[in-house]
Amino acid sequence: MNLKKTFRLLPLLLLSVGISSCSDSGNPDEPEQSAKETTLRAAAEAYVDHTVLPTYKGMADAAIELYDNCETISRHHAEGSLTTADVAAAANAWKESRRYWELSEAFLFGPAADYNIDPHIDSWPLDKAAMDRLLTEIRNGADYSLDNNFGYGLLGFHSIEYMLFELSADGSTSNYHSLNYTPEEIKYLLMVAEDLRNQCVCLEACWAGTSAVSSEKQDILDEADLDKGKNHGWMMANAGQAGSIYKTFQEVAEEIIQGCIDIADEVGNTKIGRPHNGSTLDDRNYIESPYSLNSIEDFQDNIRSIRNSYCGAIAGDPSISDYIRSVNPALDAEMRAAIDNAISAIGAIPEPFALNASGAEAANAVEVVGDTLVETLEKVYSELSRQ
């Protein structure tokens, strides 16, 4: 099971850079904000509206499509009419939802951590031995439920991946799963796909607010009893207001950058570094998305999530980069280059990652991502915290 790093939120006093401007909110009751706070407020608003919310919406939409396609697999399997096209449709929806999830990994704080959604849907490697035992129990008529029988190693993206993709004997290529599913496997697939859909919808609602998601998604939340009544996006965009957990927009920016540090460290030193440096079989098998051969894409999308968080997902958006560039343009240039270099270094690793994790390209990626990118992000964090 992947052990995600615990986010360290460091409460700091509101800092002033000595230049004040009036709040642009039009509310005369709001205090004046420093230029720093004004810049970071605009960055926080764009971050929520243009980075986080579209990412989680895309993930939830694709997860709903994935579940619907798994229902088709179940129905056609029962009818004896299952085709490779049915499996391919589900596999493609899995890849789409997976892409959005990896693009969200720089913001695993807040709801993803508060409600254990991250380990719930993204623990690896798959607990294959436990899954085989569970399928046998299902076959023998045992009662089973997600709450009582399924640990994190049997849920989420990687369990569904295993049910939709198959590796060749030598592990060099991936194909869609064969059509010879057992009835127990179909039940398992449908259950975990429904659970993934529910968790993805929950994440979107926790950032957007339940009233802002579609009626279909609200129905899913009600049926699954997953309406948390939370709007983390509002709290980030309204730092200092009653109801927000953030006192300042500097705190918001620091949390964003800490999220980037955490995923950069995980990609460089765990996702790539553990299989590369590990001496045990468990280390060498600690491969994310091994059955779909999606590992390299996963890693790169994690770094793209850092870029979206720092630079903004839409060109011209207000961003943390704007503030860093205004006070330390050399550091901003260094940060942008570190992100680009990390994506390139990961892309140089040949897929399948499992067969190339010990190579020179992986060694370079560990250094570029796990050392250089992490260290540069830490410089940005320090600059944000500077008095």
N, C-alpha and C positions, 0 to 999 in steps of 0.2 A: 504494500500500500504506500502510495506517495505521501510523504509527510510534508505538508506545506509549511512554510515559515510563518511564524506568528508576526503579524504587523505590529510595529512599535510606534504608537502615536505619542509624540512628545509635545505636550501642551506648552506653548510659549506665549509670552506677553506680546501684545500688539506692538509692532515695531513701526517707527516713523523714519522716513528718509529725509525729513526736514522740509519737504515741499508738500503743502496741503492743497486739496481741491475739494469742492463741494460734491457730495454724493449726487450721481446722475439719476437717482431713482425718482426724484420729484417729491419725495416724502420729507416735509420739513422737520419731522420728528427724528429722522435718522441723523446721527452725528457725522461730522465731516470725516472723510477718509483720506489717508495719506495717498500719495501718488502710487506707492507700492500696492496698497490695498485696492485701489481703483483698477490698476492693471491686472492684478490677480483675480479680482472679482469678475472682470470680463472673461478672463481665461477659464474660470470655474464654470461660468454659465455656458460657454461654448463647449467645454469638455463634457458637461452633462448632456446638452441638447444634441451635439453633433458627433460625439464619440461614444459615450456609454449607451445612451438610449437606442440609437440605431443598431448598435452591435447586439444588444440583448434582444431587440425586436427581431432582427434577422435570425438569431439563434433559435428563438422560440417558434417563429414561423416555420423554419426548416424542421424543427423537432416535431411539430404537429404533422407536417407532411410525412416525416419518417414514420411516425406512428400509424398514420393512415395507410401508408404503403405496407407496413407490417401486418395490418389488418387484412389487406389484400392477399398477402402471402398466406396468412392463416386460412382465409376463405378458399383460395384456389387450391391450397394443399388438401383441404378437406374434400374438395370436389374432384381432386385428381387432375386439375388443370394448371398446376403451377408451372411457370416458365422462367427461364433465365432473365427475361425482361422484367418480370416482377421483382426478382432479387436485385437486379441492376437499379431499378427505380428507388428501392429502399437504400441501397448502398450509396447512390448519388445524393440522396437526401441526408444520409449520415455524414457524408463529406462536407456538405454545405453547412449543416449545423455545427459540425466539428470545427470548420474554419472560423466561424463566428466565435465559438468558445475560445479557441486559441488566441483570437484577436482581443479577447476580454481579459486575458490573464495578467495584464498589468494593473487591473482593478479588482483583485480578489479580496480586498477589504470590504467592510460593510456587509451587506446581506449574504454574499457568497461565503464569508467566514462566520457571520453571526448564526446562520442556520445550517452550517456544515454542508452547504450545497456543493462546494468545491470537492471535498473528498467523496461525497455521495455520488457524484457523476463522473469523476475523473481520477479514480484510484487505479493504479496499475502496479505490477502486471496482473492480468486476469488470474483469479484463483481457480485454475483449471481442475485441480483435484476436487475442490469443494463443489464445483459446478457438476462434475460427473456424479458425485454422491447425491447431489440434489436431484438431478435428472432421474437417477435410479429410484430415489424415494418417491418422486412424482409418478414414475411408471408403476410403482407398487401401491399406488393409491393413497399415499400419505397426504395429510393436510399440509398446506404450505402457504406462506404469506411473505410479502416483502419485509414486514416488521420482524417476523420471527425466524425466518430462514435465510435471509439474504444479508451478508456482510457487504461492506463497500467493495470488496474484491469480486463481487458477483453482480454489480450494478453498473449503470452508466454507459458511457461511450465505448469502453473497451470490451464489455460483455457483448454489446450489440455488434461491435466490429467483428468479433470472433464468429458470430452467427451469420454474418453477411459476406465475409471474405475468407478465402483459403489460400495458403501459401503453397508454392510448388515444393516438391520433396527437398530440393536443395536450398530453399528459402530465397531464391533470386527473383521470383516473380509472384505477383498476387493476382488471383482470379476471383470472380464472383463465386459465392458458395454453391456447391452442387445442390441439386434438387432433392437429395435423399434425406431430408429432415425427418426426424421421428416426431410423433405427436407431442411428446414431452418437450422437445426442443422448440417447437412452434409455440407452445404455451409459455415457455421461458422467454422466448424472444418478444412475444407480445406484452408480457408483464413488464419487462425491463424497458421496452420502448415507451410504454405508457408512463412509467415512472420518470424516465428521462424527460418526456414531454412536460409532465407536471412540474418538475424542478426548473426547467428552462422558463416556463411561463411564470413561475414564482419569482425568478430573478428579475424578469422584465418588470413585473408588477411592483416589486420592492424598490425599484429605482424610479419608475415612472409614476407610481401610485395606481391603485387598483382601478380607479375610475377612468384612467387614461388608456387602459388596454381594451382590446376588442371585447364585445359581449361574449364571443366564443371563449375567449381566454378567461373571462370572469366566471363563466360556467365551469370551466375546467378547475379553477381555483376553489370554487364552492364545493364541487363534487369531491375533490381531493382534500378538502379542509386545509388549504395552504394559503389562504388570504391572510397575510401577516399585518395588514393595515399600516404598511410602512411606505415612506416616500423618501428614500435616501438622496435621490437627485435634488429634491427641493431643499433638503438640509444643506447640501453642498453649495447650492446656488444662493442660499440665504444665510450665510454665516453671520453670526452675531445677532440674529433675530430669535425671538422666543420660539422654541420648538426645535431649533437646530442644535446639533451636538457640537458644532464648530463655533468657536469664539471669533475667529478671524479668517480671512481668506488666505493668509499665510499658512494657517493650520491646514486648510484645504489643499494648498499647493504642496505642502510637505507630505501629506498623506499620499497624494498622487505620485510624487517622486519616490517615496518609500515603497509604494507598490511596484514601481518600475525597478527599483533596486532588488527587491525580493525575486521578481521573475527573472531578471538578468542573472542573478546568482544561481537560481534553480536551473535555468537552461544551461549555463556554462559549466557549473560544477556538479550538477546532479543528473539532468537529463542526458547531457553529453559526457560529462566528466566521470560519472560513476561507471558506465559501461566501458569507457576508455581506460580508466585507471584501475578498475576493480580487478582483484586477483581471484575472486570466487565465482562460481557458476551463477549465484544469485545476482552478483554485480553485472556479469556479462549479459544476463537475461533481463536486466532492468531497462527494457526498451519500451518507449512509448509508441503506440500505434503500430505494432509490428506486423499485424496480419494484413492491413491495407497498404503497407509500405508508405505510410503518410508521415513518417517521423520527421524528415527534413522540412517538409511543409509546416508541420506543427511548430517546430523550433523557430523557423523564420517568422511565422505569424505571431509568435510570442514577442519577438523583437519589434515587429510592426506595431504591436499594441503599445510598446514603449514609445515608438515614434509618434503614434496618434495622440498619446497622452502628453507628450512633451511639446510637439510641434502643432498639434491640432489635426483632426482627421480631414478637414477641408482646407484647401489652400486659402490663405488670407484670414483664417479664423484667429481671434485673440488666443494667446497661448502662454504657457509658462516660458517658452522660448523668448517671447517678446520681452518679458521682464529681465531674464538673464542677459539677453543681448543689450538691454539698456544700461546695465551696470557692469557687465563683463563680457564684451563682445567676443573676446578670444575664447572664453569658456563655452559660449554658445556654439561657436564654430567647432570646437573640439567635441562637444556633445553630439552635434549633428553628424560629424564624421565618424564618431564611435558607433553610432547606430547603423550607419550605412556599412561600415566595415564589418560589423557583427553579422548583418544579413548576408553579406558576400562570403564571409568565412564559413558560415553554416551551409550556404549553397554549394560550396566547393566539396563538401562531403558527399561521396557517391551514395545513392540509395541502392540497395537496402542498407539502412544504417546498421542493422544488426550484423551485417557481414563486413562492415567498414569502420566500426566504432574504435578499433584499435589502431587505425591508420594515422598518417601524418596530418591529414586534413582535419581529423577530429581533434588531434592534439593542438593544432593551431586555433581551432574554434574555441577550445577550452580557455586558451589564453586571451583571445580577442574578446570573448563574451564574459567569461567568468572573472577575468582580471581587469582588462582595460575598460570595458563598458561599465562594470560595477563601480570601479574607481572613479570614472568620470561622472556617473550619476551621483556618487557620494559628494563630489565637489559641487555639483549643482545644489544638492540638499544643503550643504554648508553655506553656499552663497545665499540661498533663500533665508537661512536662519541668521544671517549676519545682522548685527545691530547697526 
